Amino acid sequence: MKGIKLTTQLVVLFTLVTIFTSLIFAFALERVFNDFRVEQNHEQLEAYYKELLEDDAHVESEHNGYIIHENGSLQTYNMHLIGEHYTAIDVINELKVWPGDFKEKQIDGETYYFKVYREQGRLLIVFTGETYLQSIGSSFNMLIRFGFIALVLLGNGIILIWSRLTVERVTRLKCQVLNLSRSNYRETIDISGSDEITELARSIEKMRQEIAAGERIKQEMLQNISHDFKTPIAVIQSYAEAIADGISEPNEADVIIKQADVLNQKVRQLLELSKLEYLKDQKEFEPVRIKEVILNIVNNQKYRTDIDFQVELDDSIYYGIRENFYNAFNNIVDNALRYAKTKIVIRLKNKRLTFFNDGEPISQKFIDQMFRPYEKGEQGQFGLGMSIVQKTMAHFNLTLGVRNTDDGVLFTIAPL
């Protein structure tokens, strides 16, 4: 079926379903109609019988006949309806002793119906065969055939029109999708209607917007990388040339070393951000005692600053990779050290980890954007640290939030 056009598939499927259901419907309707025709045959025979009783004159009928035996005389009409099976005398001899006034008799697979009226010296017998049933059945069969053909043709016509319109919409959507890369994801996807194709178009449009946003972030990222690398490279180059020309003292090579460290830090952050894209396999995750990671970070930082560290940690465990937890939490602490006035408070209780610093509040605009790559605050540097934290927490099924408090800023990490 995959190699057949959608329109052809729909037409073939509708035709098969229509034929199958029509056959079942025709069979069931035939059974019901047979009973109806037999009843109608009885009624038309009864009507003919009453006409004869009301008028002894000859009453013509295509499907009925009669035998009148009165005072030795015999009168018949339409005896050919019972053909060679009966003669008028046979009918009289059998029915004059019949206790009822109606008889149904089958001969050679055909059914005959007889209605009897007895009066002193007079016997009236009306009869009919299956010609009435056959005439009605012929009309019914023609009606069924015509209805079936009309249903198939009309249904296939409707399906064909609908499928063409549907396929045209799918084809148009396909062309728009193929054109996305050519237009650099700037052209919007046409969304009209309320069916599944519209939902698909809406999903593609959402994807287009996300890709376009990603492209914009990439452009901004490249610009920021160029800018942030340009400054230390220019400083290194100028000092190196000055030393080489004898203009500067050799001990000023410390500036070159410092700028090289800055570049090295930027490269490490880029590599770390890139590696986070490969943290997909949860089989590599292990239980990590967060208390040990935090204490390691604090011990490495507390002698490099006058900021007071206050730590309250329980034995909560996160599942992930220890090295990534270390880098992410260290980035939060580095960020706090840039803003804190006197203290940094780190608490861990029931798997809820918080980092507080008593620095100035963060503007709401920056809170909404601070986890984007290369986003910088008022005193920010390269802008990768918070993005690394956010991606790391997302990979390990942890939430990351930040909010201003009355006396500082609070970062919160907790399981989903």
Secondary structure, DSSP 8 states (H G I E B T S, - for coil): -TTS-HHHHHHHHHHHHHHHHHHHHHHHHHHHHHHHHHHHHHHHHHHHHHHHHH--S----SSEEEEEEETTEEEEE-GGGTGGG--HHHHHHHHTT-SSSEEEEEETTEEEEEEEEEETTEEEEEEE-SHHHHHHHHHHHHHHHHHHHHHHHHHHHHHHHHHHHHHHHHHHHHHHHHTTTTTTT-S-----SSSHHHHHHHHHHHHHHHHHHHHHHHHHHHHHHHHHHHHHHHHHHHHHHHHHTTSS-GGGHHHHHHHHHHHHHHHHHHHHHHHGGGTT-GGG-EEEEHHHHHHHHHHHHTTS-S-EEEEEE---EEEE-HHHHHHHHHHHHHHHHHH-SSEEEEEEETTEEEEEE-S----HHHHHHTTSTT---TT--SS-HHHHHHHHHHHTTEEEEEEE-SSSEEEEEEE-
